[in-house]
Amino acid sequence: MKLMFVSLGCDKNLVDTEYMLGLLGKEGYSFTDDEREAQVIIINTCCFINDAKEESIKTILEMAEYKDAGSLKALLVTGCLAQRYREEITKEIPQVDAVLGTNSYDEIASAVKTVLAGKHFEVYKPLEGLPKTGAGRLLTTGGHYAHLKIAEGCDKHCTYCIIPKIRGRYRSVPLEELVAQARELAEGGVKELILVAQETTLYGLDLYGEKSLHRLLIALNEIPGLVWIRILYCYPEEIYPELIKAIKDCKKVCHYLDMPIQHVNNDILRRMGRKTTKEDLREIIENLRREIPDIALRTTLICGFPGETQEAHEELMYFINEMEFDRLGAFTYSPEEDTPAAEFPDQIGEEQKADWQAEVMELQQEVIFDKNESLTGSEIWAMIEGKVEEENAYVGRTYRDAPDIDGYIFVNTDKELMSGDFVRVRITGALDYDLIGEIVEQ
């Protein structure tokens, strides 16, 4: 019996997929990445924005065709779309045999057994507590890096975001469980651990009565085998002194911080339900760079939020140029049903949103090229990701680059290297978002 997984959306969703793979692997199932071979297909869906929703629906319909053709015995849908539109999926796509909510993926083995026995399966546990997965994940990232999901849900209730309704309130994973998971990953060969959650900065507040991400970093820093620990999804207003100190003092913690700010115009920030002002953001960024001079700061922005004006857009452009973020992604606003912002007046046309997004990314391209050029001649550690086909060169990442979202460094060398190797590289040139370098002989 061969199973195929399709994991859509964010890295947090990918962690859920890897746990489901682990649970089913323990039951003796084998896996394939060819839908024509699969007897069971499981789609872990996303619906954060409209494009993600459309991709999830399209994928379900495409896989349903194999059910109609008779080669597929069972089709299961999990994740955010399943949580949000369970009735619609069951009603509109009868080929779907099972639907599991976001807090129910630990029931995946029971779901597969049930549908293979010819019965429909649905489960939606309350969005409280955490799924019981036990130890054992089947990594899909190549084995040299892995994501560690440290919490579930969110309490922020930004006006554009549906996540609290489909993932529930913020629930931290106990620190000792995370350390045990990290040790298991490190013993399995993982060298880079990437901490993820809807918001990592609030880790531990619900369990320990105080923000405890710094305590987690200190504990993870002691695990043999780990080389890099990277932090994503830090809300700027929640960054606190002990966290900054832990980033500075823990040698394995990358001087890299992903800090989504979404915008800088104070009126738009207020309408978004964000807790910072432009003045706050400038102070936070300046403080981080003062305390950790080599820190790489990544952010994300929303272009075309309801009520945004040309003046507000230009204010954002000025801020980008002034702050010179090391990494930046911009997305057009997507009105999501059941969110307050979808009902706001002064919705922006799609063409205007796209124009503003293009202008932001064009400016950021200039910023990052100048930053990359300034690194020429310096030396830096890089993790090898793979080989460039038919060339004496490898693709790698520096501490400044998270996998799949940031840039790469192309390393010229005649040496034989493996994915996960760390090498010292001298930077010799720059591309738009990437670097070029050569190994420093040691």
Secondary structure, 3 states (H helix, E strand, C coil): CEEEEEECCCHHHHHHHHHHHHHHHHCCCEECCCCCCCCEEEEEECCCCHHHHHHHHHHHHHHHHHHHHCCCCEEEEEEHHHHHCHHHHHHHCCCCCEEECCCCHHHHHHHHHHHHCCCCEEECCCCCCCCCCCCCCCCCCCCCEEEEECEECCCCCCCCCCHHHHHCCCEECCHHHHHHHHHHHHHCCCCEEEEECCCCCCCCHHHHCCCCHHHHHHHHCCCCCCCEEEECCCCHHHCCHHHHHHHHHCCCEEEEEECCCECCCHHHHHHHCCCCCHHHHHHHHHHHHHHCCCCEEEEEEEECCCCCCHHHHHHHHHHHHHHCCCEEEEEECCCCCCCHHHHCCCCCCHHHHHHHHHHHHHHHHHHHHHHHHHCCCCEEEEEEEEECCCCCEEEEEECCCCCCCCCCEEEECCCCCCCCCEEEEEEEEECCCCEEEEECCC
